[in-house]
């Protein structure tokens, strides 16, 4: 046990000072500090390969720059096709918009907007996305697996973003659910007219297992859980389990889904070491992740 100490908010205090002040608080605040402490440990540990998994609509919500900054510290990135679609959409010059007040979805449909909670995007962005894929079809069809395909998209991308950074820094990037996205739809469209397109969806499994198997130590950061979390988790079964872990989620464990499963559960699978340093943060990731990362800045 340790004594609870109330946090003192000061004028002009740094975000890192705010997170430090959460150290001796209970409930979720203490876990924000704990996650920041663990993040610093795994980033400072030169033997640790950090696997970063991101689910949820993080790019549309405005989290792209935080993800880009964290990519400088991590070694393997796994995300959803939706996040990569929105990343490429922004790289092509399109925007996401915040909406306030009462929302009329029928009216948004008539005006050509798609909604993700309180974020909007023009549906016409898919026309520019389709033009991009058609213009680059000859380059894209040379790709043999998903990682190679995503690096190619980063190479061809005209703007900055997640895909571009992973390509330039040669960060292994995986997206096992790529078909479930706008990018997946674009590729299906190309494939119907070009039978030479053949991307192996299973080859990436070998590479991520190799990365896990050969790493001296491993750390995991899960945002939202889902497919990215499980793809990383199953690779860790071929290692000794993760040494460090941070999970940010709003899901509960009772439904049995990956996003609600506490990190402790992974010990029974060999995905997390029994003496690992880990914490579950139950909070909206757009609030928690910036605070956790700012705590080590």
N, C-alpha and C positions, 0 to 999 in steps of 0.2 A: 504494500500500500504506500501511497504517497499523498501528501496534502494537496487538496485543490486550491489553486491560487487564482483569484479573479484577474482577468486581463484588464490592463489599463490602456485606453486609447489616447494617443497623444497627437497634437497638431503636427502635421507634416511628417508623421512617422512613415518609414519605408514599409513596403509590403512584406519584406523579409522580417522586419521587426514585428509586424502583426502576426505572422506565422509563428515566430519564436515565442510570442506571448501566448499562443495557444498550447504551448508545451504542457502546462499544468492544469489545463481545463478538461472537463469530462465530455461525454457524448461525442459528436462528430468533430468538434474543434480539435480535440486531442489527437484524433486520427489524421487530421490534415497535417499537423506538425510531425506526427510519426511517419507519415508517407514521405514528407519532405526530407526527413532524416535518412530514411532508407534509400530514397532516390540519390541523395548525395553519396552514400556509401557505395552503391552499385556503380555510379559513374566514376568514383575515385578508385575503384578496384580495377587495376589494369589487367587482371586475369579474367575479368567478368565480361561475357558477351551478353548484351542486353537485347532481349526480344520485346518489341513494341507492337502491341495489337490494338487497333482502333476500330470500333464499330459505332453505329449511330451517325446521325447527320452532322458530323463535326465540321466539315468544310463549309456547308451552307450557313452554319451558326456563327462563323467568324473565327474558328479555331485554327485555321490553316497555318498562321505564322507561329503559333505555339508548337504545332506539330513539326514544322520546319526546323525550329530551334532544337527540339528534342531529337530530331534525326541526326543532328551533329554529335549527339552523345550516345546514340544507339547503334547496334550492329545489324539488326534484322528487323524488317518492317512488314507487318501483315495487316491488311485492312479490307474493307468491303468494296465491291464494285461501285456502289453508290458514291462513296467518298472520292474515289478516283475519277468518276464521271464528272462530279461537280468541280473537282480540281482542274480537269481538262477544260471544262466549260469556262471557268474563270481565266485560264491561260489563253483561251481563244478570244478574250476580251469582253466576256459577258459578266453580269453582276448578280448578286443576291440582294434582296431588299427586306428591311424590317417593316412589319405592319403593326399598327396599334389600333386599339378600340374594337368595336364590334366587327366581326368578320362574316361576310356573306359569301359562301363558297360558290354558290350559283352565279353570282355576279363576277367573281374572280374567273370562273370558267369562261364566261362570255367575253371577258376582257383579255383572255389568253394568258392567265397566270396560274402557276402551280404553287400549292402551299405546303410547307413543312412547319407545323406549329405556327409561330409568328414570323416566319421567313417566307418570302415570295421569290419566284423566279419566272421569267417569261418562258412560255412553252416553245417559243420560236427558237430558243437556243439550240434545240435538237436539229434544226435545219443546218446551222453552221457546223454542228458536230458531225452530221452526216457528210457534209461537203469535205470536212477534214479527212474522214476515213476513206472516202472515195478517191480523193487526191493522192493519198498515201498508200493505196491498196497494194501496189507492187512491192513496197518496202515491208509492209506489215505481213504479207503472206510468206515471207522468208522465215518468220519466227517459228520455232519448234515447241517452245513451252511458254507458260504464262509469265514467268519472270523475264524471259527474253522479250516477250511481247510488250510487257509494261516498260522495260528499259527502252524499247524502240519508240513507244509513245512519248516517253520523256525526251528522247533525242529529237523527235519530230515536233514536239510542242513548241509553239512560237512564243510562249510566255513563261514566267517563273511559276513554280509550284512544286508539289510533292513528287510528281512523276519526273519532272526535270531534275530535281535535286537527287533523287535516288539513282537516276542514270548517270549524272555527272560525278557523284561520289561513289558509284558502284556499290550502293547499299542493296543487298538482296531484298527484293520486294515481292511479296506473294499475295495473291488474291484468289483463294479457292472458290469463291462465290462470284467470280467475274461475270458469268452468264446472267446473273440476277441483277442487271443494271442497264443503264443507258448504253454503256460501252458494249455490253453483251448484245443488245439489240442491234447496234451498228455492225458488229461482227457477224451476226446472224444474217443481216441484209447482204453483206459482202459475200458470205459463204454460199448464199443461194445462187449467186451468179458466177462464182469462181471456186471451182471444186479443188483447186490447188491449196486452198487455205486449210491447214491441218495443225492445230495446236494441241499438244498433249497436256491434258489436265492433271495427269498423275505424276509426271516427271518431277514436278516441284517438291513432291513429298520426299523424294530421295535427297534432294539438296538441303532441305530444312532439317532433316534427320542427321545428315552429315555435319551440319553446322552445330547442332546440339551435341552430337556424339563426340566431336573433336574439341569442344570448348572445355577449358579447365574449370571454369565456373560460369554459371548462368544467372541472369536476373530477368524478371518479367514485369512489364507495365501493361495492364489491361484497361482499356477505356471502353466501357459498355459490354465487354464480354463477347457473346455470340460466336459466329464462325471464326473470326480471327483468333479469339482466345483458345478455342478448341483445337485449331490447326497448330498453334504453338504448343499447347498442352500435350498433344499426342506425340509430338517430336521429343518432348522432354522425357517421355517414358523410356527412350533409348539412351538416356544419360543417367546421371545420378540424382536428377531432380534439381529444381531451381534453388539457388542459394539466397536470392532476394526476390521479393514480390510485392507489387502494389496493384490493387484492383479498385477501380472506381465504377460504381454501378448504383442504380436505383431499384434494381430487381430484388425480389425475395427468393429464398431457396425452395419454398414449398412446391412450386410447380415443377421443379426438377430440371429447369433449363440451365444452360451453361452460364448465362449472365448472372444468375442468382446464386450460383454455387460458390460458397466461401473458399478462399485459397486453402484453408486447412483441409478441406475435402480432398485436395490433390495429393496429400501425403499418402492416402490409402492407395493411390494409383502409381505412386512413384514419380509424380510430376513436380512435387515440392518436397525438399528435404525436411525431415522431421525437426531439425534444429535450424531451419531457415529463418531469416529475418523478414517478416511479411506483415501486411496490414490490409484490411478491407475498408474502403471509404465509401459509405453510402451517401451519395450526394450527386447532384447534377454535375456532369463532367465539365460543363462550360464554366462552372464556378470553382470546382475542386482542382482541376488540372493546372489552371493558371496560378492559383495560390500555392500549390505544392511546388511547382517549378520556380516561382518567384522566391520561395523560401530558401532556395540554395543559391540565388543570384548574388 
